[in-house]
Amino acid sequence: MFSMRWALLLAICCLPPADALADEQQPAGPAELFRSRIAPLLQQSCLKCHSGDQPEGGLNLSTRAQLLKGGDSGPAVSATDVAASLLLQAVRWEGPQMPPTGRLPARDIEAIQQWIATGLEWPADLAELKSAPVRKAPEVNAETKQHWSFQPVRRPAVPAAPAWGHNEIDAFIAAGLQNRGLTPNPPADPRHLVRRAAYNVTGLPPQPQQVETFAASPTQQNWSALVEQLLHSPHYGEHWARHWLDLVRYAETNSYERDGAKPFVWRYRDYVISAFNSDLPWDRFLTEQLAGDELPDRTPDSLIATGYYRLGRWDDEPADPELAFYDDMDDIITTTGQTMLGLSINCARCHDHKIDPLPQRDYYRLLAFFRGVRRYGVRSEQSVREASITEIDRPEETSLHTAAVQRYENDLRTVEQDLLKIENQVRPDFSGVEQDDFQYAMNRVAIVEKRRGRLLSDKDVDRYRQLTSRKQQLSENRPRGIAQALCVKETPGSLPPVFVLQRGNPGSPAEQVQPGFPEVLSPPEPQLLPSHNPATSGRRLALARWITSPDNPLTARVMVNRIWQYHFGRGIVRTTSDFGFQGQPPTHPELLDWLASEFIARGWSVREMHRLIMNSAVYQFSSAANTAALEKDPLNDAFWRFEMRRLSAEEIRDSVLAASGALNLQKMFGPAVWTDIPEAVKAGQSRPGSGWGKSPPEDEFRRSIYIHIKRSLKDPLLENFDAADTDQTCPVRFVTTQPSQALGLLNSDFSQQQAARFAERLNAMNLPSDDAWLQAAFHCLLQRAAADSELRLLNDLLQQLQTQDRLSALQSRKAVCLALLNLNEFLYLD
């Protein structure tokens, strides 16, 4: 028979912490103690199972009499021997430990003990307690389908245009301002506008000629011409690709202990840059990533796009391989659902979604589209090559191409043979762990290095390092025809069935499901047609077709909201990856739907959306404060002004390099580059410096988007200034203010070196005076002239550095350049 002790354990297994139920101070009397502390505990945690006609274990806790009576094993409490009460023993974890989810705070246990010791006070008006209602997951029904984001996109009528407006966007914003009794800000200073536009589009400071041309004649026509110039810059794609890479958690290593490099993953980054620069239609962009290998007109680029599936973390030695597979699937579902649809579908993995009408069944129906996807690898690098690498760009077999391939293969074979000769000398000396680690290329140099001076000479070790570098260069620069890319592959043969997994446990399958879309969106049935690729199922293409359909209520809304966010600092829907019940509603729903319908009508062109937004008067508002408007709308929900923002981590680094003249903008694309990370930072690795090389200066000073993104080792400057978290999708970069930012910009080797370069660049202009030198510095850095007061202040600083600190004129100028690189005006956009 079910014992009293176990009944008590079940009764209190979910007791919540006291923080949710009571104030810090204990109640004054026994009755108040029961009302404020004990009754809520019983109602919320116990009475669901321990009340009614047939309570668990015979224990009914709904009345004082029933509590004293107890269950199958007797009373739950003892008024004469409080410490012997089974209830108290359980919550104290004396023997059985309850709740099993974690020990109760000490003050909760003290409250239970006090209640028992003071005679189990139970007010007459609470004679019989009722179980607290259990919150049920929202059902899919006519009511929940009415949620704003689940409705079809409908093109609304455009309100009357304001006198200050330039296009339809202004009409929608003006209507909202009028309803709130707000007056919009005037246009920003022309120089601020050019700086704003240049950074928002290219992530780089504007060219001096761009600033001077527009400042001389700030007309709407000239503004539109500037916008077009920026949108057709090759650096536009580099900047906007970074936004997408944040969303898809792009990184170039696998995380976990070894954090090995992902081969050829940089081709995916280059694909994204090219997609933005060519204005690839958004529906095609998403389709190629989800199912580029299943398209009837698949191309090398569409195969590279499927590297989307290989960007997440990879556990190469999981304790439970089947669970690891479902973890990988969950990572893909999380990223796809939040990034493309704005839904947290991943919350339905273990149970029905607690907030949105997304039953667990929908999660596994969606997973069924991805069921054929192979894991990134099993463990070895060879398994990764088999599961995730494909050849691309195979041209016709001309004699020239054949000769190039033969030379390449001969070079690679020679390098591998020379490496093997050295490895054979040291392999017998490996420990068991080293034998295991040596199968990963990233570990080999460090393991061989340990044999320097014992089994190998300095010359042998240095040659091994050089050969390893040569092999990597050959691998990343194959002749066309045998180039390789990271991609998705499917498991051969028929697909295994997909089941709803109880509590997300692969060992507890329940109902079998077929591929399907979230029911709350009233979707069509999937069109599962035979695949155009005999090696795949065709399921992913069916999913991609639905996601990118003009009838999908979410996809277009989500993307135009993101474009708006990246221009204005926040979306029309602030929760840009959550359009569900918990997300915030749009501040301007009609504008959002108008933009979404316009996006589709204009062929899903992202560039067209930029034109619309940037040519609006709203985009050109000043960021200045307005006391009256701040009182009515402190959060700027109505967009009465443009929001000031700090430059992103990448923009800061690129801008410093641009000011110093070191930034290499000529070279785009290709394998990642390494920055010079201090040895003290590398020392935090289990193998200091492992997986981090050294690039020549012309490569090291390329744009930040080309820096190698290693999950376990990040560039300190980028990390200090809030670079994206690569372990999960990153829809918004939170802007922090912390000491390491100021300390790094002032004291790091990078800042010191670039400040010296900046001073040298200015000195090379051979300007006639310190005033002219300072004016040149302001134009390079801030795209404006220095005020007289600023010139006096900086001239005084130059003099003090030379007279008081005994610095030379060159050293003083370097110190001033360092100070200028730390100006808020340099780091923030007005």
N, C-alpha and C positions, 0 to 999 in steps of 0.2 A: 504494500500500500504506500501511496505517496506520503512521505514523512513530513512532519511539521517543519522541521529544519529547512528542507528543500522548498516547502511552500513559502517560508519567510524569505528565502533567498530570491525566489522568483518575484516576490512582491516588491522587493526594493532594488532590483537589478538595474533600474534606469533612473534612480533618484537624481534629479538635476542638481547642479551646484547652487549654493545659497545665493550667489550674486543675482540670479534671476528671480529670486523669491522674497528677499528680505533686505532691510536696511542693514547698515553696519552694526547698529546697536541692538542689543537683545530687547525683546518686548518687556514692558514693565511688569505684567502679571501673567498667571497661568492661562487665563482665558484668551488674552491677546496673543500669547505664544502659540496657542493652538490655531487661532484664526489666521495669523500672518505667516506662520512657518510650517506647522505640522499638517494642517488640513490641505494646503496646496501640494505638499509632498505626496500625501496619500492619493489625492485626486489625480495628479498628473502622472504618477509613477506606479501606483499599486492597484487601483480599483478596477482597471480594465480586466484583470484576471482574478481579483480577489473581492468580488461582490456578486450579488445575484443569487439565484437558487442553487447553482452548482459551482461554487468557487473552487479555484485550483487548490488541491490538497485539503479541501474542507475548510480553508482559512478565509473568513470574511472580515475585511477590514473597514467596512462601511459604517459600523456603529461601535460604540465603546463596549457594549455587552458582548458583541461578537468577537472583538479583539481579545477581551479577557477570557472568553470561552476557548479561543484558539482553534486549531485545526485538528488533524488526525493525530498529532503528537502532543497536544496540550496547549496551554496558554502561550501566547507570543511574548508576553511581558510578565515580569514579577515585580509587584509593588514593594515587597519586603526585601528582595535582593536584586536591586537594579542591575548590578554587574552581571548577574546570571541570566538576564533577559536575552532570549535568542535573537530578537530584533537588534539589540545593541551589540551583541557579539558579532553579528554578521557585518554591520556597518563599520565596526572597528577592525575588521579583517583578522579577527582572532579565530583562526580555523578557516572556514569558507570565506572567500573574499567577495564582498558585494558592495556596490554594483561591480560587475565584471569589467565594465568599461573604464573604470578608474575610481580610486578611492575618493570618498566624499571629503570636502573641506572640513577641517577640525571643528569649525563653528557649527556646521550642520549636525555633526555627531554630538556635540555638546548640547544642541537644542533638543535632540531626541532624548538624550540622557536626562536633561532638566525636566522635560515633559513627563517622563516616566517617574522621576523622583518626586515630583510635586503632585502626584496622584492622578495622572492621566486625565486632566481637566478636559471636558468635552461639553461645550455650551449647548443648552437645550434647543436653541434655534437651529443648530446644525446636527440634529439628532441622527440623521442618516445622510452620509455623504454620497454624492454621485460622481461617477468617473468623469474626468474632464473630456470633452468631446475630442476625438482623434481627428486631426486635420488630414483630410484625404487629398491625394493627388488630384489635380484638376482633370476632369473628364473631357474627352473630345465630344463636343455636342454643339448645337446651334449657337449657344451663348458664347462658348469659348472661341468659336470660329469667327466671332465678330470683333476680335482684337484688331486694332488698327493695322498692324503689320501683316496680318493674315488676309487682309482684303486685297482684291486686285488693284493694281496701279491704275488710277483713273486721272485723266488730264483735267485739272480744274480750270475754271475761268480765271483770267488774269485780272487783278484789281486795277483800278484807275491809276495811271502813271503819275508820280509826283513831279513837281516842277524840276527837282534836282536830279531826277532819275535818268539813266542811260539805257536800261533794258528791263525785261520782265522781272528779273530778280529784285530790282529796286522797288517795283510795284508791290510785290509781296511783303518786302521788309517795311515799306512805308505804311502799309495797312496795319501791321503789327505795332509800329511806333505810334500811329495815330490812336489806336485802341488803348495804349498805355499812357497817352499824353506826353510822349517823349519827342524831343527834337534831335535829329541826327547831328553828329559832328561834321564840321566842314572838311574839305579834302585835306590830306596830309601835305606837308612840305614836299615839293617835287623831288628833292634829293632823297628824302626818306622813302618816297614811293619807288624810286628806281632801285634803291637798296632792298626794299621789301620784295619787289618783284623778282629781282635777280636771285636772291636767296631762296624764295619760295619755288622758283622754277628750276634753277640749276644748282642750288646749294653753294654758290660761289659769290664773292663780292662782284659788283658790277664793274665793267670797264670804265675808265675815266671818261672816254668819249661818249659812252651811253649816258652818263650822268650829266655831262655838260650840255649835250644836245637837248635833252629833255628839259633840263632846268632853264635853258634859254627860251624854250617855247613849249610850256606844259599844256598843250592842247589835247583833246580827246583823240584826235587823229594821230598825233605823234605818240600818244600812249599806246594806242592799238598797234602801231608799227613796232614799238619796243616790245610789246607782248609777243608779237609774231617772231621777232628776232630771237627772243629767249626760248620760245617753244621749239624753234628749229635748231637750237644749239645741240651738239652731240652730248653736252654735259647735262642736258635736261634728263635724258634717260638714265644717266648715272645716279642722279639725285632721286628721281621718283622710283627707280628700282629699289633703292634702300628702304623706302616705305613698304614695298611689297615683301622684301626679304625679312623685315621685322615681323610681318604677319605670318609668314610660313616658317618661322623659327630657323632661318638659314644659318648654318654653321658648317665648317669644313672638317670637323672631327666628330668622333662618335660618343664622346663623354665616357663615363665610368673609369675604371682604373687605368686602362691603357690609353684611352682617348686618342686612338689611331686616326690617321688622316682618311678622309673620304676621297677615293681616287676620282679625278676629273670633275669634282663637284663644281669647280669654277665655271664650267661650261653652262651650268644652269644659271649662275649669276649673269654671265654674258648674254644668255638668251633673254633674260628679263630686261636688261639694259636695252638690247636691240628691239625688243617688243615695244617698249615705250617710245623709243626714237622713231620707229616706223609706224607708230600709232596703230598697232595691231588691234583690231576690234576686240573689245573686252570679252565678248562671248567666245570668240576663237581662242583668246589667251587662256581662259579658264578651261576650255575643252581640251586644248593641247596638253595642259598639265594633268588633267584627270585621265585622259584617254588618247594621248597623241599617237600611241602605238596602234590604236584600233581604228584610226581614221582611214577612209578609203584613199585619201590623198596625203598620206603621212609623208613627212619630210625629215631630214636629219634634225631640223630644229624641233619638230614636234616630238621626236624621240628624246631629245635632250630635255624637253619640257617635263617629261615624266620623271625626271630626277626629283621632282616635287615629293615623290613617295619616299625618297632616300635621305631627306634632310634632317630627320629626327635623331634622337639618341639610339644607340644600338648596344644592347647587353650581349656581349659575345660569349658569355659563359653563365647563362641563367640557371638557377636552381630548378626551375620548372619550365622546360621549353614550351609546353603548350600554353601556359599562362603568359609567357613572354610574347608568344605570337599574338594573343589577344590584347596584350598591352600595346604592342605595335599597332594593331588595328585601331585601338582606342585613340592613339596619338593621331592617326590619320583622320578619324571621324571628328575628333576635337578640332583639329585645324581646319578641315573642310567645312564643318558645321558653323563654327564661329566666324571664320574668315570670309566665306562665300555667302552664307545664309544669315549670319547674325543670330544664330541659335546655339544654345549650350546643350546640344543633343547628347553630349558625353555624360551629362548628369543622369541619363536614363540607363546607364550600363548595368547597374546592380538592382535597380528598382524603378518604378514609374517616376518620372520627373516630379519633384515635390512642388514645383512652382508653375511650370509651363505644362500645357496639355500634350505631353509627349510620353506616351506609354513605353514601357521597356520593350515591348514588341517592336515598336518603330525603330528603336536603336538597332536591334538585330536584323531587321529588314534592310536597314541602310548598310549594315556591316556586310550583308550578303552580296552587295555590289563589289566589295573589295575582297571577297573570300578567296579568290584565286591568286591574289598577290603573294609572291614569295617573300620570305623574310630577307632582309638586307644581306644576310649571310648566315652561316652556321657557327663557325668560329674562326677558321683560318682565312688568310687573305685570298687563297685560292677559291674558297667557297664564296667570297664576295665577288670575285671576278665572274664566277659561274652564274650567280643569282642577280647581279646588279650592273654588269658592264656589257656594253654592246659596241660593235664597230659601226662607224658612220662615215658618210662622205666617200663612198667607194666609187672612183671614176672609172672610165674605160681603161682597159689594160694596155696602155700604150707602151712602147719600148722605153720611153723616158721615165714613165711612172714605175715600170718594172725594175729599172736600174736603181731608182731612188729607194724603192722598197728593199732591194737586195743589199744596198749599202747600209741601210738602217739596220736590217736584221743581222748583218755581219758585225756591225759595231756593237749592237746589243749583246750578241753572243760572246764576243771577245771580252766585254766588260764583265759579264756574268761568270765567265770561266776564270778570269783573274780574281774576282771576288771569292769564288769558291776555293781557289788555291789557298788564300789566306785563312778563310773560314775553317778549312780542314786542319790547319795547324793548331787551332784553338778549341775546336769542338770537344775533344776528349777531356778538356779541363773544365767544361761547363758543369755547374751544379744543376740539380733537378729543376729549380725555378728558372734558371737561365736557359735551359733546354726549351722550356715552355715559352719563355719570353722571346727567344731568338727567332721564332717563326714570324714575328711582326717586324717589318723593316725599320720602323721608327726606333726600335730598341737596339739594333745590331751594332751601330757605331759605338754606343756607350759600353756594350758588353765586350766588344773587341778592345776598346780603349783600356780596360782593366788589365789586359795582358801586356801592356807596354813595358818594356824593360825586362820582362820575364820570359815570355814565349815569343814576343815580337819586338823587333827593333822600332825606333822612332820612325824610321823610313817606311817600314811595313804598315804601321798604324796610319801614318799620314797618307800613304797611297790608298789604303782601304777607305779612308774618308773621301778622298778625291774620286775614287771609282764609284762610291755610293752616290755622290753628287752627280756624277756623269750619268749613271743609270737613271736617276730621277729626271734629269734633263731629257734624256732620250724618251722616257716613258711619256712625258708631257708634250713632246714635240714630234709626234710620229708623222711620217709623210701622209699626205691626203690619200685616202683609200684604206688606211689602217688606223685612222684616228679612232679614239674610243671615248665613250661618254657614260656617265652614271645614269641609269634608267630603271624603269620598272620591268619586271618579268613575272609571268604567271606560272604556277605549278602545272606541269603537263598532265593531260588526262582530264577525266570528268571531275567536276568540283564536288567536294564533300558537302553534305547537308549542313545547314545552319540552324541552330537551336537557340531559343531564349535560354540564357544561362542564369539560373537562380543565384541571386546575390553576386552575379558576375563570375561565378566559379565554373571553370570548364568541366569540372567533375560532376556538376549537377545540371545536366541538360534537361529542359522541359519541352515546351511546344516547338515543333519545327516550323520555320518560316521561310518565305520566299522573298526575293528582292522587292522592295516597295518604298514609297516616299512617305513622309510624315502625314498622317491622316488629317490633322487639323488644318492643313493647307488645301484640302479638297483637291488633291492632285489626280491626274489621270493614272491609269495602270501603266506600269513600265512596258515599253516596247522592246522586248528582248529578242533582237534579231541576230541571225548568225554573224559572227565577227568577220570583219574584213581581213583580220590577221589570224591565220590558222593556229597560232600559238597562244591565243587569248580567247576569253569567253564572250567578249562583246558587252558584258554587263556594265563596265565602267563608262563606255560610250553612252549607254542608255541613261545612266545617271547624269553624265555631263550634258546631254541634250535637254534633260528636264531642268537642271540648274540654270542653264543659259537660255531657257525659253522665255520669250517676252511675256508669257502668261504666268511665269513664276513671280509671286508677289514680293519676294525678298531680294533677289540678286541685284537688280538695278538700284533699288532703294539703298541697299547696303553700300554699294560702290560710290554712288554720288554723294552719300553722306560722308564717306571717307575722304573723297576729294575735297569736300567742303571743310572737313576737319583739318586737313593738312595745309589749307590756305588760311583758315581763320583761327586755328588753335583749338577748336572744339567743333563737334558735329552738330547738325540740326537735331540729331539724336545724340545726346552726350555719351551714352553707352554704345559705342560704335560697333561692338561685337555682340551686343545683346539687345535684340529687338523683341524679346519675349516679355512675359508679364513682369519680371523683376527689373527690366530695363526701363530707362526713363523715356517718356513719350516725347515726340518731336515738339520743339518750340514753335515750329512753323510747318505743320503737316501739309498744307496746300503747296507750299514751296517745294517741300521734299518730293511730293508726287509729281509736281510739274517738272522738276529736274530729272526724275526717274523716267518719265514718259518722253522727255526731250532726249535723254541719253539713248534710249532705244530707237527713237525716230531718227536720230543722227548716226545710226549705224554703230552704236556702242563705242563711239569715239571718245576716248579720254581727253584728247587734245581739244576737241570741241567744247567739252565741259570747262576746261581751263579758260578758253576764250570767253565763254559766257560769264564765268565768275569774275575773272580779272578785269573785264571791260565794264563791270557794274560799278555804280557809284559807291555801293556799300564796301566793295573791296578797297576803295581809295579813301575811305574815311580816315581821319586822324585818330591816333590812339590817346589823345589828350583827355585828362579827367574833366568831368563836368559835375559840379556839386549836386545840382538839381537832379540830373539823370542818375547819379550814383545812389541817391536816396530812394528813387523809385525802382531802380533796376540795378542793384549792386553787382549781380552776376553777369550783366550784359546779355541776358536772355534775348533781348529784342535786337541785338546787334546795332546799337546806336553808335558804337565806336569800334575801331579795329583793336584787337588785343595785342599788346606788346608781348614779345616772346624772346626767350634766350635762344641763341643758336644751339643746334644739336651738337653732340660730341664730334661727329664727323665734320660738320661745318666749321667748328672752332679750329680743329687741326688743319683743315684745308685752307682756312683763311689766314692762319699764322704762316703757313708755307707760301701762300700767295703774296703776303706782305713782304716776306724775306726774299722772294724771287726764286725760291727753291722748288716750288710746286711743278711737277711734271704733268702737264695736261696733254702732251702730244701722244703719249702711249695709252691706249685703251685696251681693255680685254686681256685675256690670257691668265696663266697661273697666278696665284696669290703671291703677295710680297710680304716680307718680314720687316717689321720695324725694330729699332734697337731698344730692346727691353732691358732694364737694369738687371744685373746679376742677382741683386737682393730680391727682386721679384721672382726670378726664375728659381731661386732657392726654395720657394714654397712647393715646388713639384717633387714628386717621389723620386724622379730622375731629373735633377736640375738641368733645364735647357732642352730636354728631350722634345723632339717634334717642332723645334723652333730654330730656323736657320738664319742666315745673314744675307741680305740683298745688297747689291751695289747701290750707291747713293741715288743714281737716276731712277732706280726702281723703288727704293725705300721711300722716296718722296713723291710717289704717285698718289692719286686721290685715295681717301680712306676706305672707299668701298672695295678697293682691291687688297686691303690688308687681310692676311690669313686670320680667320676666326677660329681660334682653338678654344674649345669649351672650358678647358681647365687652366688656361693661361691667356689673359687678355691684356691688351695694350693699356698701361695705367692711365694715360690721358683720356682714352675713350671710356674706360670703365668709370673714372672719376666723374665724368660729365654725363652719366646715365645712358650709356649705350644699351641697346636692346638686350633683354634676357633671351638667350637662344634655346632655353629648355622648353619653352612653350610660346604659343602665339602671343605677339606683343602689339596690341592695337593702339596703345598710347604710351609714350615715354613720359614717365613722371619726372618732373624737374625738381631736383633737390638742391639744397645749398649746404655745403659741408666744407670743413677746413681743408681737406685734401685737394679741393679744387684750387683754392687760392695758393696753397703751398706748392702744388705742382706747377701752376702757371708761372710762379715766381722763381722756383728753385730747381726744377727738373733740368736735366741735361738738355732735353729737347728745347725747352723754352730759352735757356741760356744760349744754346747754339743758334737758334733761329733769330733771337734778338741781335746777336753779333752779325749774322748774315744781313738782317734788315739794315743795320747801321752801315755795313759795307756797301750795300746796294745804294743807299742814299749818298754815301760819301763819293761813290763813283760818278755821281751827277756833277761833281765839282761846282757846287753852288757857292755863291759869293759870301754868304753870311749864315750865322746860326738861325736867324729868322727864316731865311729861305729854306734852310735845311729842315726846320720844324714844319714849315708849310708843306713841303713835299711829303713829310711823314704823315701829316694829317690827310692829305689827298690820297695817299696810298692806302691808308688804314681805314679812314672814315668817310672818304669820298666827299670831303668838304674842306673849306678853309678854316684855319685856326683863328679864333677871336683874339683881339689884342690882349685881353686879360689872360688868355691861355698862353700866349707867347711870352708874356712877362713872367708867368709862373714857371714855365719850363726853362726859360733863360736863367732865371734865378737858380733852378735846380742844377743846370749845367755848371754854373759858376760854383755853387756849394760843393758839388762832387769833386771839382778840381782843386778848390782851395782848402776845404775842410777835410775831405776824404783822400786827398792826394792822388786822385785818379788822373790819368792822362786824358787828353781831349777825346781820343778814340774810345777809351773805356767809359768816359762820361756819356758819350753818345749812345753807346751800347746800353747803358743803364737806363737812359731815357726811353730808348726803344722798348726795353723790357717793361717799363712802366706803362707805356702806351698800349702794349699788347694785353695789359690787364685792365684796361678801361671798361667800365660797364657799357659805354656807348659802342665799343667794339664787339662786345659779347651779346648785346641785345639788339633786337629790331624794333624800331618805333612804328 
